[in-house]
Amino acid sequence: MLCLKARPLFSSPFPLSFSSFNHLKKSFTLFTRTSKSSTVMSIIEHVVLFKVKGETEQEKVNAMLNNLNSLVSLDPVLHLTAGPVHRIKSPILNFSHMLHSRYKSKEDLNTYSAHPEHQRVVKENVIPICDDIMAVDWVADNDPTPLSPPPGSAFKVTFLKLKESVSNEVQGGILGEIKGVKEGISGIQQMTCGENFSPARAKGFSLASVAVFGGVGEMEAAVGNEEYVNLQKQKVRDNVDGVIVVDYVVPASSP
């Protein structure tokens, strides 16, 4: 996972309006659980970021998280976890909560998104208390194991917005650099990356990755690794207009 420093040149993503929320209600996917299939051909990574309104009562926030996490019981879901963001690095967006889920196909992700129970949770528990939402979906470049990292696992999720002038060849090179991080950094238990295939919900961010560590200590040690930091100084930094880095810890239990 990349850890890029904020740069003042980053262009601002377009914030969602409430009319956009209504449009997205039918397309958002939120959470997932343990594997229900012993054979995984390809994994779809789905990350949703939420910005809860500052004045929201904690009871309503807990209700949102509890209901989101309950969606793990839906058939298409392989894994799902939702909770507060541990830390976010972004010069333009400040999200407070995150959902990460996995599916075995794009079709399963679509089925989950259209499921009446998912639609109910979005309408009743998410939209009323959130100022902003974004989602990024990508096909994992490998089959992560285990599909459901245990409580206490630390995630570092990175979204990159590439400059318009970036060619497919350069984009491929950036993905190659990201894929090489796992081999160069100790402590990463699993890592996937890929190109976002849901542009309407991603605010212009086109590349994504998630690195999973055993805990916060391992994640912090990786960030301090010189090789990890230098990655952004070469092929990556000069080709991006924006970056979001989110640290998330899998909750021990529901709120």
VENJOJO-V228583 format. One record per pair of residues at least 24 apart in sequence whose ideal C-beta (glycine too) atoms are under 10 Angstrom apart, sorted by the first residue. I is the first residue (numbers start at 1). J is the second residue. Records with the same first field share a line. If there is no record, write none. Layout:
BEGIN
I = J / J
END
This chain:
BEGIN
1 = 155 / 156 / 157 / 158 / 178 / 181 / 182 / 185 / 188 / 191 / 192 / 193 / 208 / 209 / 210 / 211 / 212 / 213 / 219 / 222 / 223 / 228 / 231 / 245 / 246 / 247
2 = 156 / 158 / 159 / 160 / 174 / 177 / 178 / 181 / 193 / 207 / 209 / 211 / 228 / 229 / 231 / 232 / 236 / 237 / 240 / 243 / 245
3 = 89 / 156 / 158 / 181 / 211 / 219 / 222 / 223 / 224 / 225 / 228 / 229 / 231 / 232 / 243 / 245 / 247
4 = 89 / 158 / 160 / 229 / 231 / 232 / 233 / 236 / 237 / 240 / 242 / 243 / 244 / 245
5 = 89 / 91 / 229 / 232 / 233 / 237 / 243 / 245
6 = 89 / 90 / 91 / 92 / 242 / 243 / 244 / 245
7 = 91 / 237 / 240 / 241 / 242 / 243
8 = 91
9 = 91 / 163 / 240 / 241 / 242
10 = 90 / 91 / 92 / 161 / 240 / 241 / 242 / 243 / 244
11 = 92 / 161 / 163 / 164 / 204 / 241 / 242
12 = 91 / 92 / 93 / 203 / 204 / 241 / 242
13 = 90 / 92 / 93 / 132 / 134 / 159 / 161 / 202 / 203 / 204 / 205 / 241 / 242 / 244
14 = 203 / 204
15 = 51 / 92 / 93 / 131 / 132 / 134 / 203
16 = 51 / 130 / 131 / 132 / 133 / 134 / 201 / 203
17 = 132
18 = 127 / 130 / 131
20 = 132 / 133 / 200 / 201
21 = 122 / 123 / 126 / 127 / 128 / 130 / 131 / 132 / 133
22 = 123 / 127
23 = 200 / 201
24 = 113 / 122 / 126 / 127 / 133 / 134 / 135 / 200 / 201
25 = 113 / 118 / 119 / 122 / 123 / 126 / 127 / 133
26 = 113 / 114 / 118 / 119 / 122 / 123
27 = 110 / 113 / 114 / 119 / 122 / 135 / 198 / 200 / 201
28 = 99 / 112 / 113 / 118 / 119 / 121 / 122 / 126 / 127 / 133 / 134 / 135 / 198 / 201
29 = 71 / 76 / 77 / 80 / 99 / 101 / 103 / 108 / 109 / 110 / 111 / 112 / 113 / 114 / 115 / 118 / 122 / 135 / 137 / 198 / 201
30 = 64 / 67 / 68 / 69 / 71 / 72 / 74 / 77 / 80 / 82 / 99 / 100 / 101 / 112 / 113 / 118 / 121 / 122 / 125 / 126 / 133 / 135
31 = 65 / 67 / 68 / 69 / 70 / 71 / 72 / 73 / 74 / 77 / 79 / 80 / 81 / 82 / 99 / 100 / 101 / 112 / 118 / 121
32 = 69 / 71 / 72 / 73 / 74 / 76 / 77 / 78 / 79 / 80 / 81 / 82 / 99 / 100 / 101 / 102 / 103 / 108 / 109 / 112 / 147 / 148
33 = 69 / 70 / 71 / 72 / 73 / 74 / 77 / 78 / 79 / 80 / 81 / 101 / 102 / 147 / 148
34 = 72 / 77 / 78 / 79 / 80 / 102 / 146 / 147 / 148
35 = 77 / 78 / 79 / 102 / 104 / 145 / 146 / 147 / 148
36 = 75 / 76 / 77 / 78 / 79 / 104 / 147
37 = 78 / 104 / 147
39 = 104 / 143
40 = 78 / 102 / 103 / 104 / 105 / 140 / 143 / 144 / 145 / 147
41 = 104 / 105 / 143
42 = 103 / 104 / 105 / 106 / 139 / 140 / 141 / 142 / 143
43 = 78 / 79 / 102 / 103 / 104 / 105 / 138 / 139 / 140 / 141 / 142 / 143 / 144 / 145 / 147 / 192 / 194
44 = 76 / 78 / 101 / 102 / 103 / 104 / 105 / 106 / 107 / 108 / 109 / 110 / 112 / 137 / 138 / 139 / 140 / 194 / 197
45 = 79 / 100 / 101 / 102 / 103 / 109 / 136 / 137 / 138 / 139 / 140 / 141 / 144 / 157 / 192 / 193 / 194 / 196 / 208 / 209 / 210
46 = 77 / 79 / 80 / 99 / 100 / 101 / 102 / 103 / 109 / 112 / 113 / 135 / 136 / 137 / 138 / 198
47 = 98 / 99 / 100 / 101 / 134 / 135 / 136 / 137 / 138 / 155 / 157 / 159 / 196 / 202 / 208 / 210 / 246 / 248
48 = 82 / 95 / 97 / 98 / 99 / 100 / 101 / 122 / 126 / 133 / 134 / 135 / 136 / 137 / 201
49 = 85 / 88 / 90 / 93 / 94 / 95 / 96 / 97 / 98 / 99 / 130 / 132 / 133 / 134 / 135 / 136 / 157 / 159 / 203 / 244 / 246 / 248
50 = 82 / 84 / 85 / 95 / 96 / 97 / 98 / 99 / 126 / 129 / 130 / 131 / 132 / 133 / 134 / 135
51 = 85 / 88 / 93 / 94 / 95 / 96 / 97 / 129 / 130 / 131 / 132 / 133 / 134
52 = 84 / 95 / 96 / 97 / 126 / 129 / 130 / 131 / 132
53 = 96 / 128 / 129 / 130 / 131 / 132
54 = 96 / 131
55 = 129
56 = 96 / 128 / 129 / 130 / 131
57 = 129
58 = 255
59 = 255
60 = 125 / 128 / 129
61 = 96 / 97 / 125 / 129 / 130 / 255
62 = 125 / 254 / 255
63 = 121 / 124 / 125 / 129 / 255
64 = 97 / 99 / 121 / 122 / 124 / 125 / 126 / 127 / 128 / 129 / 130 / 255
65 = 97 / 99 / 125 / 251 / 254 / 255
66 = 121 / 125 / 254 / 255
67 = 117 / 118 / 120 / 121 / 122 / 124 / 125 / 126 / 254
68 = 97 / 99 / 101 / 118 / 121 / 122 / 125 / 126 / 254
69 = 99 / 121 / 251 / 253 / 254 / 255
70 = 117 / 121 / 254
71 = 99 / 101 / 112 / 115 / 117 / 118 / 120 / 121 / 122
72 = 101 / 148
73 = 117
74 = 101 / 108 / 111 / 112 / 115 / 117 / 118
75 = 108 / 111 / 112 / 115
76 = 101 / 103 / 104 / 105 / 107 / 108 / 109 / 110 / 111 / 112 / 113 / 114 / 115 / 118
77 = 101 / 102 / 103 / 104 / 108 / 109 / 111 / 112 / 115 / 118
78 = 102 / 103 / 104 / 108 / 147 / 148
79 = 103 / 144 / 146 / 147 / 148 / 149
80 = 112 / 148
81 = 148 / 149 / 151 / 153 / 155 / 248 / 249 / 250 / 251
82 = 248 / 250 / 251 / 254 / 255
83 = 151 / 248 / 249 / 250 / 251 / 252 / 253 / 254 / 255
84 = 248 / 249 / 251 / 255
85 = 155 / 157 / 246 / 247 / 248 / 249
86 = 154 / 155 / 156 / 216 / 219 / 246 / 247 / 248 / 249
87 = 156 / 216 / 219 / 245 / 246 / 247 / 248 / 249
88 = 157 / 244 / 245 / 246 / 247 / 248
89 = 156 / 158 / 243 / 244 / 245 / 246 / 247
90 = 159 / 242 / 243 / 244 / 245 / 246
91 = 242 / 243 / 244
92 = 161 / 203 / 242 / 243 / 244
93 = 132 / 134 / 159 / 203 / 205 / 242 / 244 / 246
94 = 131 / 132 / 244
95 = 130 / 131 / 132 / 133 / 134 / 244 / 246
96 = 130 / 131 / 132
97 = 126 / 130 / 133 / 248
98 = 155 / 157 / 246 / 247 / 248 / 249
99 = 126 / 133 / 135 / 248
100 = 149 / 155 / 157 / 210 / 212 / 246 / 248 / 250
101 = 137 / 148
102 = 140 / 144 / 147 / 148 / 192 / 210
103 = 137
104 = 143 / 147
105 = 139
106 = 137 / 139 / 197 / 198
109 = 137 / 197 / 198
113 = 137 / 198
132 = 203
133 = 201 / 203
134 = 159 / 198 / 201 / 202 / 203 / 204 / 205 / 244
135 = 196 / 198 / 200 / 201 / 202 / 203
136 = 194 / 195 / 196 / 197 / 198 / 199 / 201 / 202 / 203 / 205 / 206 / 207 / 208 / 210 / 244
137 = 194 / 195 / 196 / 197 / 198 / 199 / 201 / 202 / 208
138 = 192 / 193 / 194 / 195 / 196 / 197 / 198 / 202 / 206 / 207 / 208 / 209 / 210
139 = 192 / 193 / 194 / 195 / 196 / 197
140 = 190 / 191 / 192 / 193 / 194 / 209 / 210
141 = 175 / 178 / 179 / 191 / 192 / 193 / 194 / 195 / 209
142 = 179 / 182 / 190 / 191 / 192 / 193
143 = 190 / 192
144 = 189 / 190 / 191 / 192 / 210 / 212
145 = 189 / 190
146 = 189 / 190 / 212
147 = 190
148 = 250
149 = 189 / 190 / 210 / 212 / 213 / 214 / 250
150 = 214 / 215 / 250 / 252
151 = 249 / 250 / 251 / 252 / 253
152 = 213 / 214 / 215 / 216 / 249 / 250 / 251 / 252
153 = 189 / 190 / 212 / 213 / 214 / 215 / 216 / 218 / 219 / 248 / 249 / 250
154 = 187 / 189 / 211 / 212 / 213 / 214 / 215 / 216 / 217 / 218 / 219 / 220 / 222 / 247 / 248 / 249 / 250
155 = 190 / 210 / 211 / 212 / 213 / 219 / 246 / 247 / 248 / 249 / 250
156 = 188 / 191 / 209 / 210 / 211 / 212 / 213 / 219 / 222 / 223 / 245 / 246 / 247 / 248
157 = 208 / 209 / 210 / 211 / 212 / 244 / 245 / 246 / 247 / 248
158 = 193 / 205 / 207 / 208 / 209 / 210 / 211 / 232 / 236 / 243 / 244 / 245 / 246
159 = 196 / 202 / 203 / 204 / 205 / 206 / 207 / 208 / 209 / 240 / 242 / 243 / 244 / 245 / 246
160 = 193 / 196 / 205 / 206 / 207 / 208 / 209 / 232 / 236 / 237 / 239 / 240 / 241 / 242 / 243 / 244 / 245
161 = 202 / 203 / 204 / 205 / 206 / 207 / 240 / 241 / 242 / 243 / 244
162 = 195 / 204 / 205 / 206 / 207 / 236 / 239 / 240 / 241 / 242
163 = 238 / 239 / 240 / 241 / 242
164 = 204 / 241
165 = 239 / 241
166 = 206 / 207 / 238 / 239 / 240 / 241
167 = 239
170 = 235 / 236 / 238 / 239
171 = 195 / 206 / 207 / 239
173 = 234 / 235 / 236 / 239
174 = 207 / 231 / 235 / 236 / 239 / 240
175 = 207 / 209
176 = 235
177 = 231 / 232 / 234 / 235 / 236
178 = 207 / 208 / 209 / 211 / 231 / 235 / 236
179 = 209
180 = 227 / 231
181 = 209 / 211 / 222 / 225 / 227 / 228 / 231
182 = 209 / 211
184 = 222 / 225 / 227 / 228 / 230 / 231
185 = 211 / 213 / 218 / 221 / 222 / 223 / 225 / 227 / 228 / 231
186 = 218 / 221 / 222 / 225
187 = 211 / 212 / 213 / 214 / 215 / 217 / 218 / 219 / 220 / 221 / 222 / 223 / 225 / 228
188 = 212 / 213 / 214 / 218 / 219 / 222 / 228
189 = 213 / 214 / 218
203 = 242 / 244
204 = 241 / 242
205 = 240 / 241 / 242 / 243 / 244
206 = 240
207 = 236 / 239 / 240 / 243
208 = 244
209 = 245
210 = 246 / 248
212 = 248 / 250
213 = 247 / 249
215 = 249 / 250
216 = 247 / 249
219 = 247 / 248 / 249
220 = 247
223 = 247
END
